[in-house]
Amino acid sequence: MASTPNDSDAGSTLRALPPPPNDDSPWLTWSDIKKPLVRPDYLCERLGLVSGGGAPHMIAGNSFVGKSIALQSLVVSLCTGAKLWGEFPVTRPFRVAHIDLEQGPYTTAERYQRIALDMRANETLLEKNLAVKIYPKELRLSEISAKRERVWREAMKDRDLVIIDALRPSMPGIDENSSLFRAGLDFLASMSVETGCRALVIHHGKKGTPEGVARDGRKESIRGTSGIPDACDHIMVFYGKKYAPFEVTTEKTRTHGRDVEPFWLRIEDTQGHRGLRCSQLDEEAAKEVLKESKADAQLMADKELVRGALVAAGAEGLGTEALRKECGLNGSRCAAAVEAHGEAISVQGVKSGRTITRAHVWVDDGQ
């Protein structure tokens, strides 16, 4: 194995890097190049996800948007031949290896159980086609050695797809902003060409990505060096907020070569929280759910403002106008928040001379 080239931002713990993909491949002559091409095989053609040897695929997005759950749903579909996210046909059942470097044994197993229950998945095919490793020390993409190459080759041999969740912990000691960070993805590409097993990596988006980023700017939200997306064949970006529907845009389809229309996904509990579902949602329905979620969040915030104002006011309470002013709410939002508190707020008559005014009094501090 060649020694690591100097790179001032590589980090002192990086000892060795993999060779370029197919560094021992033969030169192709025109006679080789002009031969009829074999049409790519697909994991899911509608999404442009090709199978076979080549550069890795990537799912990227902000933390807690739902990447890992959507990924595990994808795995169950690929292993069993069921429609991906309830909408996108897969070519056939595939053999998938899942390398979990973030969630741990309980969360990974629980989610697979709940997803399989909701999908009524064929457990015989899952037993045959799914394999999972949790926190494997030997399957890292930094400090590649001859021994580690053998481990990766064995992990990918006789499989169609290997999942790495997530890219960052698979490369300890390397700054993701370093140009050397893409070397791990190049290594996966070389192993993929050798074994015929494609890799799919999960990667996080930049922290503090502003709300309302245009679709054509989503690729820029991927964390780290520009070499990361450059090294991938296919990239999907999940864009949204925690506990809400999120939009999926396809930012790169190198082999597929055709655009994939954006779509929406929603994650929800089913069967009394025993099942877990990730499913496609049409845009209008997704926007309606988002609108309802935003309204619910606003009502919760308004309720807290009302509670705080009335607790501070004590037994004297606050009249309607004073409560609105104290909370900074208009009449309809203030009234809705008061109503939502129910019996925790008592509306009492307060006599001032000959005038009786209505005062809102907080009576349940345990809420």
C-alpha positions in Angstrom: 0.0 0.0 0.0 1.4 3.4 -1.0 2.1 5.9 1.7 -0.2 8.8 2.3 0.5 11.9 0.3 1.1 15.1 2.3 -2.0 17.2 2.8 -1.9 20.0 5.4 -5.6 19.6 6.4 -5.7 15.8 6.4 -5.2 15.3 10.2 -2.3 13.6 11.9 -4.1 10.3 12.5 -4.5 9.4 8.8 -1.9 6.8 8.0 -2.8 5.3 4.6 -5.3 5.8 1.8 -6.7 3.4 -0.7 -5.4 3.4 -4.3 -7.4 5.1 -7.1 -10.3 3.0 -8.3 -9.2 0.2 -10.8 -5.6 1.3 -10.7 -4.7 -2.1 -12.2 -7.3 -2.1 -14.9 -6.2 -2.5 -18.5 -6.0 0.2 -21.1 -9.1 0.1 -23.4 -8.6 0.3 -27.2 -11.1 1.6 -29.6 -12.1 -2.0 -30.4 -13.1 -2.3 -26.7 -14.8 1.1 -26.5 -17.0 0.6 -29.5 -18.5 -2.7 -28.4 -22.3 -2.6 -27.7 -23.0 -1.4 -24.2 -25.0 -3.4 -21.7 -27.9 -1.5 -20.3 -27.5 -0.8 -16.6 -29.4 -2.9 -14.1 -31.4 -1.0 -11.5 -32.2 -1.3 -7.9 -35.1 1.1 -8.6 -35.3 2.6 -12.1 -37.9 5.3 -11.4 -35.4 6.8 -8.9 -32.4 6.3 -11.1 -30.7 3.9 -8.6 -28.5 1.7 -10.6 -27.0 -1.6 -9.3 -23.8 -3.3 -10.1 -20.2 -2.0 -9.9 -19.6 1.7 -9.8 -19.4 4.9 -7.7 -21.4 5.0 -4.4 -24.9 6.4 -4.1 -25.7 8.9 -1.3 -28.6 10.0 0.8 -27.9 13.4 2.4 -29.9 15.7 4.7 -30.2 17.5 8.0 -30.1 15.6 11.3 -33.4 14.1 12.5 -35.2 14.6 9.1 -35.7 10.9 8.8 -32.8 9.6 6.7 -32.1 6.4 8.7 -35.7 5.4 9.0 -36.3 6.0 5.3 -33.1 4.0 4.6 -34.2 1.0 6.6 -37.6 1.1 4.8 -35.6 1.1 1.6 -33.6 -1.9 2.7 -36.7 -3.9 3.6 -38.2 -3.1 0.2 -35.0 -4.1 -1.7 -34.6 -7.3 0.3 -38.2 -8.4 -0.3 -39.1 -6.9 -3.7 -41.9 -4.7 -2.2 -42.5 -1.2 -3.6 -40.0 1.3 -2.2 -41.7 3.8 0.1 -45.0 2.4 -1.1 -44.7 4.0 -4.5 -41.5 3.1 -6.5 -41.1 -0.5 -7.9 -37.9 -2.3 -7.3 -36.4 -4.6 -9.9 -36.3 -7.8 -7.8 -35.3 -8.8 -4.3 -31.6 -7.9 -3.6 -29.0 -9.0 -1.1 -28.2 -6.0 1.2 -25.6 -5.5 4.0 -26.3 -2.7 6.4 -23.3 -1.3 8.4 -24.7 0.7 11.3 -22.2 3.2 12.8 -24.7 5.5 14.6 -27.9 4.0 15.9 -26.9 0.9 17.9 -28.4 -2.5 18.2 -31.7 -1.7 19.9 -32.8 1.2 17.7 -31.7 -0.6 14.5 -33.5 -3.8 15.4 -36.6 -2.1 16.7 -37.0 0.0 13.6 -36.6 -3.0 11.3 -39.1 -5.0 13.3 -41.7 -2.2 13.1 -41.1 -1.4 9.4 -41.4 -5.1 8.6 -44.6 -5.4 10.6 -46.2 -2.4 8.8 -45.1 -3.7 5.4 -46.1 -7.3 6.1 -42.7 -8.1 4.8 -41.7 -11.6 3.6 -39.6 -12.8 6.5 -38.1 -15.7 4.5 -36.7 -13.2 2.0 -35.5 -10.9 4.9 -33.7 -13.9 6.5 -32.1 -14.7 3.1 -31.2 -11.2 1.9 -30.6 -8.9 5.0 -27.4 -8.8 7.0 -26.5 -6.1 9.6 -23.3 -5.2 11.5 -23.4 -2.8 14.4 -20.4 -0.6 15.1 -17.9 -2.9 13.3 -14.4 -1.8 14.0 -13.0 -3.5 11.0 -15.3 -1.8 8.4 -13.9 1.7 8.3 -12.9 3.7 5.3 -9.8 5.4 6.8 -6.4 3.8 7.3 -7.0 1.2 4.6 -4.7 -1.7 4.8 -4.4 -5.0 2.9 -6.2 -6.7 5.8 -9.0 -4.1 5.8 -9.3 -4.5 2.0 -9.9 -8.2 2.5 -12.6 -7.5 5.1 -14.4 -5.1 2.8 -14.1 -7.5 -0.1 -15.7 -10.2 2.0 -18.5 -7.9 3.2 -19.4 -7.0 -0.4 -18.9 -10.3 -2.1 -22.1 -12.1 -3.2 -24.2 -9.0 -2.2 -25.9 -6.4 -4.3 -25.8 -3.4 -2.0 -23.9 -2.3 1.1 -25.3 0.5 3.2 -23.0 2.7 5.4 -24.8 4.8 8.0 -23.1 7.2 8.2 -20.1 8.3 6.2 -18.6 10.6 8.8 -18.1 7.9 11.5 -16.8 5.5 8.9 -13.7 7.8 8.4 -12.4 8.7 11.9 -9.5 11.0 12.1 -10.1 12.6 8.7 -11.5 16.1 8.4 -14.5 16.0 6.1 -13.4 19.3 4.6 -10.1 17.8 3.5 -9.7 16.8 -0.1 -8.6 13.4 1.2 -12.0 12.7 2.7 -13.4 11.5 -0.7 -10.7 8.8 -0.8 -13.0 6.5 1.2 -15.7 6.9 -1.4 -13.2 6.2 -4.2 -12.2 3.0 -2.3 -15.9 1.9 -2.2 -16.1 2.5 -5.9 -13.0 0.3 -6.6 -14.4 -2.5 -4.3 -17.8 -2.1 -6.0 -16.3 -2.6 -9.5 -14.4 -5.6 -8.2 -17.3 -7.3 -6.4 -20.4 -6.0 -8.3 -21.9 -4.7 -5.0 -22.9 -1.1 -5.1 -22.4 1.1 -1.9 -25.0 3.6 -0.6 -23.8 6.0 2.1 -25.7 8.3 4.5 -24.3 11.7 5.0 -25.4 14.7 7.0 -26.2 18.2 5.7 -24.6 21.4 7.0 -25.8 22.6 10.3 -28.0 25.7 10.2 -29.1 25.2 6.6 -31.6 28.0 6.2 -35.3 27.3 5.7 -36.6 27.8 2.2 -33.5 26.8 0.3 -34.4 26.5 -3.4 -34.5 23.1 -4.9 -31.5 23.8 -7.2 -29.4 24.8 -4.1 -29.9 21.6 -2.1 -26.7 20.0 -3.3 -24.8 22.9 -1.6 -26.2 21.8 1.8 -24.1 18.6 1.8 -21.4 18.8 4.4 -17.7 18.7 3.7 -15.4 19.0 0.7 -16.9 19.2 -2.8 -15.1 16.0 -3.5 -17.8 14.1 -1.5 -20.6 14.7 -4.0 -18.1 14.5 -6.9 -17.3 10.9 -5.9 -20.9 9.7 -6.0 -23.0 8.3 -8.8 -26.4 9.2 -7.5 -27.4 11.7 -4.7 -30.7 12.2 -3.0 -31.1 15.1 -0.6 -33.8 14.9 2.1 -35.0 18.4 3.0 -37.4 19.2 5.9 -37.9 19.5 9.6 -38.1 16.9 12.4 -41.4 15.1 12.8 -42.7 16.6 9.5 -43.0 15.5 5.8 -39.8 16.1 3.9 -39.0 16.7 0.3 -36.6 14.5 -1.6 -34.7 16.0 -4.5 -32.3 14.0 -6.7 -29.2 16.1 -7.2 -27.1 13.7 -9.3 -27.8 10.8 -11.7 -24.5 10.1 -13.4 -25.2 6.7 -14.8 -28.9 7.0 -15.1 -28.5 10.3 -16.9 -32.0 11.5 -16.6 -33.8 13.9 -14.2 -35.9 12.5 -11.4 -38.8 14.6 -10.3 -38.9 15.8 -6.6 -41.2 14.0 -4.3 -42.3 14.0 -0.6 -42.0 11.3 2.1 -43.7 11.1 5.5 -42.7 8.9 8.5 -45.5 7.9 10.8 -46.4 5.3 13.5 -48.9 2.7 12.6 -50.9 -0.1 14.3 -50.9 1.6 17.7 -47.2 2.5 17.5 -46.3 -1.1 16.8 -45.6 -0.4 13.1 -43.4 2.3 11.4 -44.0 3.5 7.9 -42.1 5.7 5.5 -44.3 6.5 2.5 -44.5 8.7 -0.5 -46.9 11.7 -0.2 -48.2 13.9 -3.0 -47.1 17.5 -2.8 -50.5 19.0 -2.0 -51.1 16.6 0.8 -47.5 17.2 2.2 -48.1 20.9 2.2 -51.4 20.5 4.0 -49.8 18.3 6.7 -47.0 20.9 7.0 -49.6 23.6 7.4 -51.4 21.7 10.1 -48.1 21.0 11.9 -47.2 24.6 11.8 -50.6 25.6 13.2 -50.2 23.0 16.0 -46.7 24.4 16.9 -48.0 27.9 16.9 -50.9 27.0 19.2 -48.5 25.3 21.6 -46.3 28.4 21.7 -49.4 30.7 22.2 -50.6 28.5 25.0 -47.3 28.8 26.8 -47.4 32.6 26.4 -50.9 32.7 27.9 -49.9 30.4 30.8 -46.8 32.4 31.6 -48.8 35.7 31.6 -51.5 34.4 33.9 -49.2 32.7 36.3 -47.3 36.0 36.7 -50.6 37.9 37.2 -51.6 35.7 40.1 -55.1 35.7 41.7 -56.1 39.0 40.1 -55.8 37.6 36.6 -55.8 39.6 33.4 -58.7 41.0 31.4 -59.0 40.1 27.7 -57.3 43.2 26.4 -54.5 43.1 29.0 -53.9 39.4 28.3 -53.6 40.0 24.5 -51.2 42.9 25.1 -49.1 41.0 27.6 -48.8 38.0 25.2 -48.5 40.0 22.0 -51.3 38.0 20.4 -54.2 39.1 18.2 -57.7 38.3 19.4 -58.3 35.1 17.6 -54.9 33.5 18.6 -55.4 34.6 22.2 -58.9 33.2 22.3 -57.8 29.9 20.8 -55.0 29.6 23.3 -57.3 30.3 26.2 -59.8 27.7 24.9 -57.1 25.1 24.4 -56.2 25.4 28.1 -59.7 24.4 29.1 -60.4 24.3 32.8 -56.9 25.4 33.7 -58.1 28.9 33.1 -61.0 30.4 35.1 -62.9 33.4 33.7 -64.1 35.4 36.7 -66.0 38.6 37.2 -64.0 41.4 38.9 -65.9 44.3 40.3 -64.5 47.8 40.1 -66.9 50.3 41.5 -70.1 49.7 39.6 -68.3 48.0 36.7 -67.7 44.2 36.5 -65.1 43.1 34.1 -64.0 39.6 33.1 -60.6 38.4 34.2 -58.7 35.3 33.2 -57.2 33.5 36.2 -54.7 30.6 36.1 -56.1 27.9 38.4 -54.0 24.8 37.5 -50.3 25.3 37.9 -49.8 21.5 37.4 -50.5 21.8 33.7 
